[in-house]
Amino acid sequence: MISAISYPPIPIWEIGPLNLSLHGVFAGLGFVMGAILMMREVRRRGFDTDKVASVLTWALVASLLGARFFTVPAHVGDPGYGLGDAFNVAGDYSIIGGYVGGIIGGTVRMRMLGLGVLPLLDAAAPGLAVGAVVGRIGDLAIVEHLGSATNFFLGYTVMGGYDISPQHNDLECAVGVCGTYHHTALYDMIGAAVLLVVLLVLRNGWDTRRYGQMFALWGMWYGVQRFLIDFTRLEAARDGTVSDAVMGPLTGSQWGALAVAAAATALFLWWRRNPTVSSMNDAAMGANNGLEHASIAPIERTFSE
């Protein structure tokens, strides 16, 4: 009797020389859904939607670069790993690297356009969460990012004949039950969905929040979430069952997640000195919400970006 989750995966489709995977399709949809959610908040608060659209374009390109190059440090010491491997588009990709790259690229563009960085990062926070929720659907479809063997009821059971993600070819078998493994993409999707709800509730009910703290909260939560979830992959990474690089006692993804969580916590505390979020302060940072000509006290213009 199978007490875990099991379903036939949707394999990667080969169209001529191209491989089409639902992993990439839903990663793209996740970005689009997150952008839509951010733009709704930007429009509601009166910021320039045309300029923010340009910011999102930069963020998209930078996220692709970040997702690819974030994985490079973990492989630098691998035998035979060279410059060509680092720039190989068929290499590993990291969702955390995608977030970091997109945030850096978007922030650079905000600065270039003279936009207020912190209110827009706050507006992006729920979109960052929904991006993970939608993006992970593709991982579930092709059954990617399995972890160590488990009997957990949310684990995934590989059945004979299942064609799961190529990174897990060694877990496949011809007949019977091949094994049950931690379904880490599912865990991440559930955690991101809870985070999304929390951020949406706080956006409407957190009256004392300071500029930047909503974004920092997203980073703190998601960083800790990924750090904890990847313990379910650590053993498999050590024995080579999955391709995650191990750096000392943790995986490369865990080190990256810890860095994100630590940086976000520091920013959350630093940004406590910022003004509270309000229509008046939005107007002081460029929002056209009917208060752009209001008299703003000097203290309200002081931001610790």
N, C-alpha and C positions, 0 to 999 in steps of 0.2 A: 504494500500500500504506500502510495506517494503522499507524504504529509507536507510537502513543500510545493512551490509554484512550478508549473511546467506547461509549456505551450510551444508549438512549432515556431521557430524563428523565421523571419522574413530575410532571405539571403540577399547578398549583394548582387545587383543585376549588372550583367556585362552587356554594354551597348557599343559594339565595335571595339575600339581601343579604350573606351571609357568604362569605368566602374561606378555605378550609381548606388549609393547606400543611403538608407533612411537616416543614418547617423548624420550625414551632412545636410540632408533635407530639413530635418527638425532642428538642427543647430541654426540654420538660416532662419527658419520660422521663429525660433526662440528670440533671435535678435530683432526680428520684425515686430513680434508681439511686445517685447520690452520697449522698443522704440515708440510704438503706438501708445503704450501706457504712459511713458515719459512725456510725449507730446501733448497728451490730454492735460496733464498737470501743468506743463509749461503754458499752454493756452489759457487754462483756468486762472493762472496767476498773472497773466499779462506779459510774459516775456516774448521776445522776438522769435517766432516759430521758424522763419526762414533761416536765421542764423543758427538756430539749434539743429535744423536739418543738415546744415553744413558740418556741424560738430559731430553728428551721428555718422556721417559719411567718413570722416576722419577716424572716428572710433571703430568703425567696421574694419577698415584696412589695418589699423593698428592692432586690433584684436586678433586678426589672422596671423600677423607677424608675431605677436606676443605668445599666442597659443603654440606656435612652432618653436620659437627660440627659447621659451621657458624650459623646455625639456632638455636643451643642449648641455647645461652644466652637469646633469646627472650622468651623461654618457661620455664626457670628455676623457675620462680615464679608461674607457673600454678599449680593448685591443683592436687596432686598425681603424679606430674612429678618427675621421679627418674632417677637413673643411667641407668637402663634398657632402658628407653625411649631415653636417649641420644645416646645409642649405637644401637638402633633399625634401621636396614637398610631400613625398610619400612617407616621411618619418613620423615620429610620435607627435601628438598634439595634447595640450593641457588646457582644461577649462579655466583653471586658475590663471594660467598665463594669458589666456584670451581676455579674461577680466582685467588683469593688470595692464596689458597692452592697450585695450580699449579705453580704459580710464585715463592713462597717460596721454594717448593720442587725442582724446576728446578734450582733456584739460588744456593741452597745448593750443588747440583750435579755439577754445573759449577765450584764452588770453589774447590770441591774435585778433579776435573779433571784439574785444573789450567787454565781454559778458561777465556777469557775476558768477564765479565758479561754484561757490558753496550752495546757493539755492538750486542750481542746476544739478549738482551732484545729489542733493537731497531728492530732487524730482526723479532722478534716475534710479534710486534705490529699489523701489518696488519692481521696476522694469528689469533690473539685474536679477532679482529673485525669480520673476516669471520666465526669464530666459533659461534658467536652469531647469525649471519645471517642464517647459515645452521641449527643450533640447534633449532632455533625458528620455523622452518618448522614443526617439530614434535609437538610443542605446538599448532600450528594452526590446524594441522590434527586432534588432539583429542579434540580441543577447551578447552585449559587449561589457567589458569591465567586471567579469566575474572575479570573486575572491577565493579565499581558502575554502576547503571542504567544511561542511556544517550540517547540522540537523535542525537549524532554525527554520521556523515555519514560513518565513519570507524568503528563504533561500530559493535557488533555481535548480531544478532537477533536469539534467541533460539525459534525454532518452536516446536509445539506439536509432541511428539514421538522421538525427538532428544535425543540420548544417548551421552551426553557430558562427559567431564572428571569427575571422581567420586567426586572430591572436590567441584563440582558444582551441585550435585544431587538435592539440594533444589531449583535450578532455573528451573528444568525441569517440563513439564506439559504434559498432554495427548493429547490435541488438541488445535488448534488455535495458537496465538502468545503468547509465555510465557514471553517475555520481551527482551529489547535490552540493552546490557552492553558494557562498554569499553573493546576493544580488545587489552589489554596491550601487549600481545606477538607480535601482529602485529606492534604496535607502536615501540616496542623495535627493531624489525627486520628492520624496515625502518630506524630508527636512526643509527643502526649499519651498514647498507648498505651505508648510506651517509658517516659515519666515515671511512669505508673501502676505499671508493673512495678518500677521503681527504688524508688519510695516503699514499696511493699508489702514488698520485700526488706529495705530499710533499717529498716522498722518492727519487724521481727522480729530483725534482726541488728546494729543500730547501738547497741551497749551504752553508748557514751559520749555519746550525743546529749543535748542540753539541752532543757529545755522551750521550745517555740516554734521550734526549729530545723527541724523537719520541715515546718512550715507555711512558714517562710521559704525553705526549699529549693524548695518548690513554686513560690513567687512568683519566685524567681531564675530557675529553669529556664523557666517558662512565659513570663515577660516577655522573656527573651532569645530564646526560640523564636519568639514572635510578631514581635519586632523584625526578626529575620532573614527569616522567611517573607514578610513584607510588602514586602520588596524586590522580590519577584516581581510585585507589584501597583503599584509606584511609577510605572513608565513609563506604564502604562495609566491610572493616576489623573491623571497630568499631562496626558495628551492627551484626557481625558474619556471614555475607553472604559469605565471603571468610575466609580462615584459617590464613591469615597473622596476626602475633602478633603485637599489638600496644604498643609502649613504649613512654608514654607521648604524645606529639603532633604529632608524626610521627610513621610510621611502622618500624619494625626492619630492613627491607630492605632499607628504606630511611636513617636510621642512618648509616648503613654499606656503602651505596653509598656516603654519605657525607664524611665519613672517608676516603674512597678511593680517592675522588676528592681532599680533603684537602691535603692528603699525596702526591698525584701526583703533585699538584700545588707547594708544598714546594720543591719537588725534581726537578721539571722543573726549578725553580729559582736557586736552589743550583747548578745544573749541568750546568748553564751558564758559569761557570769557566772552564769547560772541553774543550779540544781541539775540533776543528771542525772535522766532519767526513771526512776521506780521505783514500785512499789506503795506503798511507805511515803510517798513524796512525793505520790502521787495521793491517799492518804488525808488528808494534810494539807490538800489542796485540795478536800475534800468527797466523795471517792469512798467508797462503802460496799463496800469490798473485803475486809473482815475485819480491817483494820489501822487502823480509824478511831480506836481508843483507844490506838494505839501512841504511845510517847514519841518525839516528833520533835525533833531538835536544832534550835536557833534558826536556824542557817545554812540549813537545809533549807526554811525558810519564806520566804526572801528571794528574790523574783522581780523581774526587771527587765521588767515589762510595759510 
